[in-house]
Amino acid sequence: MKLWHKFLLAAVLTPALVLGGYAAYLAATYINETVVSGSAYGFSVGSSKQHVIEQASALREAHPNAVIYIDLGPRAGDRFTVAPTTDQIDRLRPHDQWSLQLDGPTEFFNTIRLTFQDGRLVEIHRHRKNFELP
């Protein structure tokens, strides 16, 4: 094989391998799952809101920028975020869906959505993606 053939082969294969490896990484790190019984990500289905906020507080060691995002309605001002600490329970108690944003208040690509019914946790939904689609 001539030298320019080797160079051309390397010039074509290297970007293809890099792009293929990156696509494989994105696929391997993507999570989109819902748990309705048992435990997941440090939370247990059936737990009270008080117990869940205590569990969320423990996640702050691994995710120091984590916040709980509450969406109240369709308007821009109908949402708020609070730190996942036990002193915020009075603000969180009236709401039945909490979105724990693990990377901070403006990062929606790494979340745990907690859904409550009658004051008990009924669903844990985990969503993580390391890419944004246009």
C-alpha positions in Angstrom: 0.0 0.0 0.0 1.4 3.4 -1.0 2.0 6.1 1.6 -0.7 8.4 0.3 -3.2 5.5 0.5 -2.3 5.0 4.1 -2.7 8.7 4.8 -6.0 8.9 3.0 -7.2 5.8 4.9 -6.2 7.4 8.2 -7.8 10.7 7.3 -11.1 9.0 6.6 -11.1 6.4 9.5 -10.0 8.7 12.3 -13.0 11.1 12.1 -15.3 8.2 11.6 -14.0 6.4 14.7 -14.1 9.6 16.8 -17.7 10.3 15.8 -18.7 6.7 16.2 -17.1 6.6 19.7 -18.9 9.9 20.7 -22.2 8.5 19.5 -21.7 5.3 21.5 -20.8 7.4 24.6 -24.0 9.4 24.3 -26.1 6.3 23.8 -24.4 4.5 26.7 -24.9 7.5 29.2 -28.5 8.2 28.2 -31.1 7.4 30.9 -34.9 7.7 30.6 -36.7 5.3 33.0 -39.6 5.4 35.3 -39.9 3.5 38.6 -43.3 2.9 40.2 -42.4 0.3 42.9 -39.3 -0.3 45.0 -36.4 2.1 45.2 -34.2 4.1 42.8 -31.6 6.8 43.0 -31.9 7.1 46.8 -35.7 7.4 46.9 -38.3 4.8 47.8 -41.8 4.6 46.3 -44.4 5.0 49.2 -42.2 7.5 51.2 -43.8 10.6 52.6 -42.8 14.1 51.3 -40.9 14.7 54.6 -38.8 11.5 54.1 -38.2 12.3 50.4 -36.9 15.8 51.2 -34.5 14.2 53.7 -33.3 11.8 51.0 -33.0 14.7 48.5 -30.9 16.6 51.1 -28.5 13.6 51.2 -28.0 13.9 47.4 -26.4 17.3 47.8 -23.1 15.7 48.7 -22.8 14.1 45.3 -24.6 17.0 43.5 -23.9 20.3 45.4 -25.7 22.4 42.8 -28.9 20.4 43.0 -32.2 22.3 43.3 -35.9 21.3 43.3 -37.8 22.9 40.5 -41.6 23.4 40.9 -43.7 24.3 37.8 -47.0 25.9 38.8 -48.4 26.7 35.4 -47.8 27.8 31.8 -46.7 31.4 32.4 -43.0 32.3 32.8 -43.4 33.4 36.4 -45.3 30.3 37.5 -42.3 28.3 38.6 -39.7 28.4 41.4 -36.6 26.5 42.6 -35.5 25.8 46.1 -32.5 24.0 47.6 -33.4 20.4 48.6 -33.2 21.0 52.3 -35.6 20.0 55.1 -36.3 23.7 56.0 -38.0 24.0 52.5 -40.7 21.3 53.2 -43.4 23.9 53.9 -42.9 25.4 50.4 -42.8 22.0 48.7 -45.6 20.2 50.6 -48.6 21.6 48.5 -47.0 20.4 45.2 -47.3 16.9 43.9 -44.5 17.0 41.3 -40.9 17.9 42.1 -38.2 18.0 39.6 -34.8 17.5 41.2 -32.3 19.2 38.8 -29.0 17.7 39.8 -26.7 20.1 37.9 -28.3 23.4 38.9 -31.3 25.6 38.4 -30.8 26.1 34.6 -29.7 22.6 33.7 -32.6 20.3 32.6 -30.6 17.4 31.1 -29.9 15.6 34.4 -33.1 15.3 36.5 -35.1 13.1 38.8 -38.8 13.8 38.7 -40.7 12.8 41.8 -44.5 12.5 41.6 -46.7 12.3 44.7 -50.3 11.2 45.3 -52.0 11.6 48.7 -48.7 12.8 50.2 -46.8 9.6 49.2 -44.2 9.1 46.4 -45.8 7.1 43.6 -43.3 7.6 40.7 -39.6 8.2 40.3 -38.6 9.3 36.8 -34.9 9.6 35.9 -33.8 11.5 32.8 -30.2 12.2 31.8 -28.8 13.1 28.4 -25.4 14.6 27.6 -26.6 16.2 24.4 -29.1 18.7 23.1 -31.1 18.1 20.0 -31.7 21.1 17.7 
